């Protein structure tokens, strides 16, 4: 299982804490690129919802840059990705709302 996020992200910290016993590989997207196949699969599954349009990074982009292909945007500005992105085999989730957390916490309890 891999968790892609940022050290400074509150949701990522909560997810990491909740999943610490599940041997999760944590990848800080500022320090390591999201692999091409993972990013492509995430864009296929989540579409433009993968881009965090409320982020400081998004607000700092000019209108021309914002119209770029989502894949290219996320490659150039990895902090634009909504977080955390959790990959567990073929299963992929985005964010750390109660419904997503329940998928992993309940699984861990069984």
N, C-alpha and C positions, 0 to 999 in steps of 0.2 A: 504494500500500500504506500502510495506517495501523496504527500500534501504539499501543494505548491502555494506559496504565500509570501508574506513579508514579515520580518521581525517586528516592525512597528504597527502591524495591523491587530486591533483588538480581537476581531473574529478569529484570526489565525491563532492567536495566543490561546483563546478559549478552546479551539478545536485541538490544538496540540496537547493541551492539558488533559482534555477528555480522552484523547486517544493514546496517551503515553504508554499504556500497557499493550498496545497492539503492534508494536514494532514498526511504526510508521517512519518512512524516510521523509524527512522534511527538507524541502528545497526552497531557499529564498530566491525569488525570481530576480532580485537585484544582483545576486552573486552568480547565479547559474541560469542559463537559458532553459526555457521549457522546451523539451524535445519536439522536433517538427511534427512527428506523428501524434504526440499528445495534444499539441496546439491545434492541429487540423481536426482531430477527433472532437475536441472541446468546441471548436467553432461549428462543426457539423451538428453536434447535439444542442448547443445553447445559442448559436447564432450571435447576433450583436449583443445579446444579454451578457456575453462574456466580457464586454467592455463596460467598465465602471464609469458611466457618464457623470457621476457626482464627484469624481475624484479631482484633486487639485491638478493632477497632470492633465486631465481632459480640459479643465477650465483654462489651462495655460496654452492650449493649442489654438492655432489660428484656424479659420474656417476651411481653408484649402487643405490643411493637414487632416482635419477631422473627416474629410470625404475620402481619404485613402482607404484602400482595401483593409478590412479588419485584421487579416493575418499580418500584413505589413506593419500596421499600426502597433500590434502587440509585440512584434519582433523589435521594432524601434523603441517602443515605450512599454516595457514589461509591467510597469506599475499601473498601467491602465486596466490590467486584468482584474475582474471581480474576484474576490478571494473569500475563503480558500477554495482552491480547486483540488478535489480529492479523487485520486484514481486508485481503484481497487480491482485489478484485473480488467474485465470489460465494463465494470460499473464506474460511473463518473458522476460526481455531484459538485454543485457550485454553491458557495455561501455556507453559513453556519447558523441557520435558523433552527428552531426547535424540531421541525419536521425532518430536516437533514440530520441533525444531531441524533435523533431517535433511531435512524437507520443504523448508525454505527454503535451507539451506546447499547441499544437493545440487542444487537448482534453479539456484542462483547459479553453480555450477561448470559447468553445461551450456551 
